[in-house]
Amino acid sequence: MSYLRLQGVEKRFGSVEVIKGVDIEAEKGEFVVFVGPSGCGKSTLLRMVAGLEAVSAGSVFIDGVDVTYLEPAKRQVSMVFQSYALFPHMSVRDNIAFGLKMNKVPKPEIDRQVAEAARILQMEALLDRRPRELSGGQRQRVAIGRAIVRHPKLFLFDEPLSNLDAELRTQMRAEIARLHTSLGVTMVYVTHDQVEAMTLADRIVVLRAGRIEQIGAPQELYDKPANTFVAGFIGSPKMNFVKVSATGEGLTHPSFIAPVRVSGAPPSGDVLLGLRPEHLLFEDGPVRIGLTADIVENLGGATLIYGQTASGETLSLQTPGRRVLKKGEPFTAGFDPRKAYLFTPEGQAI
Amino acid sequence: MRRLLHALGLLAVFLFAVFPFYWMVSSSFKTQNDILASPPVWLFQPTLDNYRQVFADEKVTRAVLSSLIVAVCSTGLSLILATPAAYALARFEFRGKADLWFWFISNRFISPIVLALPIYIIARNLGLLDTHLVLILIYVTFILPIVVWIVTDFFRSIPRELEEAARLEGASQFAIFWRIYLPLGMPGIAVSAIFGFIFSWNELLYALVLTRRDVQTAPVVATSFMSGYEIPWGKIMATGTVIVLPVTVFALLVSRHMVRGLTMGATK
């Protein structure tokens, strides 16, 4: 049996169904990321694992134990909140020691544990400060310290980096990844940021409106998205979608014909072609699309170009190096049909 | 010019607020002749005679002690009862919660004089007249709603995540209340304690109605001097100063908590 298992989990607030039957399994030591747009229910799901939110239907198992109706404290999980939730009237030391004190751990043992956590997180010098005297990154570290001293079975993170500035976010992201490898613990991490999901996760759970859209390794979601939602959510910049029709010659569009044989296309022949911006080549590639330049963003090492097809669809392409294009200037974007994604008009992968 | 007017306005308000206080304190150091002098004397030879009289009068010292007992006990009891109630009102959902909350404050709608007679009769039948207990109990009914209202509001402003984090860490319901809500609600608790203490300390009506000789409180004793042929203004003023002093010290002691933003740095 898996280490963490959610079985048919549902959540209703009154008549509003927030989580609509979710099944998730995670192995011991895995880093699982719940990702989705705001309001998709990912935080609610995490809070149900923690026990802070009651489960309306279904069961939650941690390490083989049914914890569905167990008190949060008895589940042996630790959580890092988006707001850190540090106790403002206590020193860093007391914040970290709080859980151990509540669980009547002997004083010498508490001191040892706190020292150990401080060493791991490199904050020995901060132990006697109050949370308000710390920077955002340091507070984050204290919150993580409070989580690790209890040696929980499960670490839960609820958008822990969203209050930090970009640079610190990258740094803390690496630190969390390092912590995961060095402690070898199971982590469940909620974020709306697909970059965090891609970089941290062993497995990503993509959620939308209380349902799982797809579960898989980051590369798997990138390579084989189950539908247009996942395809659009994973990867940055967003995937382009173009309506084409599957005919005898291949995929036809007013601007191009791609020699792709489609099996499983709907009878109407309507197909959505998905093209990642990084797979579109500037003035290169076997299949060419004529575009006129609209907005050109210079990213330093790469250029992001938004172009319009003759039929008015906007496509984005990301190309290495610097490209100078004037608005309205014609150019072609090419792609390798083997790197194209195909979806039904309803959005399911073909 | 604007600033000058502003300063003058502030000065006027300041004088208006502080002058009676100054007059009381300065008169307490004057002789009866100086007090009654017309026009008033601003420079005088200070005397401690009034204070000697006050502290020699056993009635006054006993009254101050009574006031202290009643105010400390009624405020303390109100805090003990009201803070858990405030926690429940701030954080739990239960039937009739809104009504209960309103009921606490609606107790204060009624004019105290209306209830004075019924309470006198009840106290007499219970044999509680002229005891500290009856005043403590009555004052609790006044102070408790104020504490509930102020502290509930404070507790509501404490981020819920703090409670959730504590719950995950294994803190019991009582530990959350004791270690998180009480310390973080301190500014609100301090403010309501000051209100409660000052109310008890200054209350005159019920103290007058419910006590006789044994447990007269300080305001009752101070007013009792206003009888006879000659009103001893100096002694009254000295008594007044003695009455005001503890409340002022108390307020100064807790004011630190009132201005300190304790929740800063808790969350983002």
Interface residues (C-beta under 8 A of the other chain):
Chain A: A50 G51 L52 E71 P72 A73 V77 S78 M79 F81 Q82 S83 Y84 A85 L86 F87 P88 H89 F98 G99 M102 N103 R130 P131 R132 E133 L134 G136 R139 R146 R150 N163
Chain B: P159 E161 L162 E164 A165 A166 R167 L168 E169 G170 A171 S172 A175 R179 I180 P183 L184 L262 T263 M264 G265 A266 T267 K268
